Amino acid sequence: MPKYLLVIILCFAHLIGFSQNTDKKISTNLVDVPLKTIIDEFEKQSGYKFYYNAAQLTKLATAVFDNIPLTKALDSVLKPTDLGYTIDEQKNVFVYSGNPILLNTSVNQPNASKNISFDDLKIDTGFLANRKYTVIGKAINAVPKEVVLSGYIFRVSTKMPVANAVIRVDNAPANARTDANGYFNLKILTGKHDVFVTTSGLKEEMLLLEVNAPGNVNIGLNEKVVSLREVTINSTTKRNVEQVAMGVERMDIKRIKKIPSVFGEPDVLKVLLTLPGVKTTGEASAGFNVRGGASDQNLILFNNMTIYNPTHFLGFFSAFNSEIIKDLELYKSSIPAKYGGRLSSVLEINGIEGDTAKIRGSAGIGLITSRINIDGPIVKNKTTFVFGARATYSDWLLNVLPGNASFKNSSVSFYDANLSLMHKIDNKNSLNLSAYLSHDDFKLDSDTINKYTNKNLNVGWKHVFNNDFNSNLSFGYDGYTYNVESNQKPLESFLLDYGVDQFNGKLIFTKMVGSKNQLNFGLDAKLYKVKPGNLQPLNGESLYTPVDIEPEQALESAVFLSDKIDLSKKLSLDLGVRYSFYNYLGPKNVNIYADGLPRNEFNLIRTESYGSGKSVQTYSMPEVRASARYSILDNLSVKASYNTLAQYMHLLSNTTTVTPTDVWKLSDNNIKPQKGSQISFGIYQNANKNAIEISAEVYYKKIKDYLDYKSGAQIILNKTIETEVLKTEGKAYGAEFMIKKNSGRFNGWFSYTFSRTFLKTNDPVGGELINKGEFYPSNYDKPHDM
């Protein structure tokens, strides 16, 4: 009996001692401050370690105490809330909400009926015992305020920047995202925080930061090893719900490669067709249609280079080598103000960065193509390169076709090559260069040889002024040419050439203003030089007569400004304006027709001549970009957007599908630029811990001055092309639904789109009506798509 009594006495003494240790005295005079401020002050005075979810400590409270025990102070502060707390023997205080699990330790539990869970607190037990904070700025005793924390995220193995990494604070939803160069700006309250950085394919990184003033932090991410038996696509954020922009689809190359493809060749353009609102007029079409827009109304960018023809062999293959692609982003609705020149969408394709530590590469042989890719350092940790090349040897496939096959005597070949260089001058300056070349050469059971080529070059300089201000300056050239040649029959031999050259420059500034505004502003300029067509006989016997269509050129420039504003935790806006200027320039001979009468040779009044560089016709117009998001719940939000856009180039084609020999035409005094507007609404919800994303969007779009064609219109080598086109207006509307599962062995998405697209031609100067001037379905009108 004495032994049992001794054990009871010792346990009782132990509990008394523990209780006395928890009765640390607290003296505070804090009125109407966030709960987090009070808890941090308790931690400072008591010497205890507090663990909590900061997102649960945002309510205002008052703590006016004079030398009272810690437990009484906690009881008083937390009683009006739904929060409880538990203190363990190691002087750790866990503040929780909900129904936690009981800690397996002797503790003082003010709320004994509740259990505490590391999962509910979202704390990794591996770092509970020893939390060491990185201090930014000098500590001062003041009420917390919002400051800007800037940083740079890089891949540890290569020292290269990580784009689109998500930065979260205290396990709250996504707070910031890195740009293409790995930089971010984060609005954060002064005080202690757990900062999490996540991105696809790399391990999540967590930092303990004590932020006392604006500052800068660099964070390295390590590689993540994924079991080959299970494909898991992580989505640790609520981007679907939280981002202000709507109608934006992001996809990395790992996901693209999991989708079945023709001949085993991953095709980024074919993957787009699985997304809601994206359609095509045929499986082998060279283009795609977004929300009722024509194929020429999509701006396709690869490493900031404009790609005029994104396919090989009439659309059967993508012109992009999947081995050097990192990710892509499609804007269907909320198009950023920095982009212009197209009405329907912007497709951004980003290449990989070179390894800064070692040379690495891969090669492959397929049924249709072979490829090689190599990247690595030129100067270790300073200068890197990426090179990729791909070529076809598909003629063997055509040669094994049956003897009566129509493609027996055909030949097909194509290749593409990419080169990227990046050089880090210092911590504030970096240079990059991207080059792209693609070429097709084919003959389809005839003596006519078709060749077309993309040539692109872009040079960029990024400069960081300070933690919240940086700039990107770039210059580039984008070119596209095609030629058609026939030389086997002397009487019918000819060579037809066409080309478009685009010289461009862009300056973009990004500036954090305070803690709630992120400004993007800058200048954009493009000089177009179009060679509409040149036909020459190849010998003296040819029956063809030389035809040379007069070249044309124009200058398109713009200024833009956008501001992302967080009005509250629930309401955010992204407001932008772009003002574009367009000058159609000489040398040029232009036709002047009688006002209000059909444009034809009988109503031609005169032809006016303009010298080199002289302004023939000018257009200008403001373009509005506005988006808003309101969070109803943590996993549920509604959004709205409104865009107006202008397009000064027209793709002339009298076929349903886009072909390499279609002609780009600049707006002039007779052909006006296209104009469009779109309004969209959407609702977004995440479920099952963000593993499932659900979205529904509706839109209505209007188009003005789109071009349709007269019956039997001649598009190629027409000196008076304005007499063959009809000014057209259009409307499109639709609803898009999508369910996406982001993780687990079974993952992917299902989408359904209902949409209609109608055109109406009622142009008095066109001289011809289609469908009696009433609306008619466009060639790419597909009501149901899934």
Secondary structure, 3 states (H helix, E strand, C coil): CHHHHHHHHHHHHHHHHHHHHHCCEEEEEEEEEEHHHHHHHHHHHHCCEEECCHHHCCCEEEEEEEEEEHHHHHHHHHCCCCEEEEECCCCEEEEEECCCCCCCCCCECCCCCCCCCHHHHCCCHHHCCCCCCEEECCCCCCCCCEEEEEEEEEECCCCCECCCCEEEECCCCEEEECCCCCEEEEEEECEEEEEEEEECCEEEEEEEEEECCCEEEEEEECECCCCCCCCCCCCCCCHHHHCCCCCEEEEEHHHHHCCCCHHHCCCHHHHHCCCCCEECCCCCCCCCEECCCCHHHEEEEECCEECCCCEEHHHCEECCCHHHEEEEEEECCCCCCCCCCCCCEEEEEEECCCCCCCCEEEEEECCCEEEEEEEEEEECCCEEEEEEEEEECCHHHHHCCCCCCCCCCCEEEEEEEEEEEEEEEECCEEEEEEEEEEEEEEECCCCEEEEEEEEEEEEEEEEEEECCEEEEEEEEEEEEEEEEEECCCHHHCEEEEEEEEEEEEEEEEEEEECCCEEEEEEEEEEEEEEEEEEEEECCCCCCCCCEECCCEEEEEEEEEEEEEEECCCCEEEEEEEEEEEEEEECCEEEEEECCCCCCCHHHEEEEEEECCCCEEEEEEEEEEEEEEEEEEECCEEEEEEEEEEEECEEEECCCCCCCCCCEEEECCCCCCCEEEEEEEEEEEEEECCCCEEEEEEEEEEEEEEEEEECCCCCCCCCCCHHHCEEEEEEEEEEEEEEEEECCCCCCEEEEEEEEEEEEEECCCCCCCCCHHHCCEECCCCCCEEC
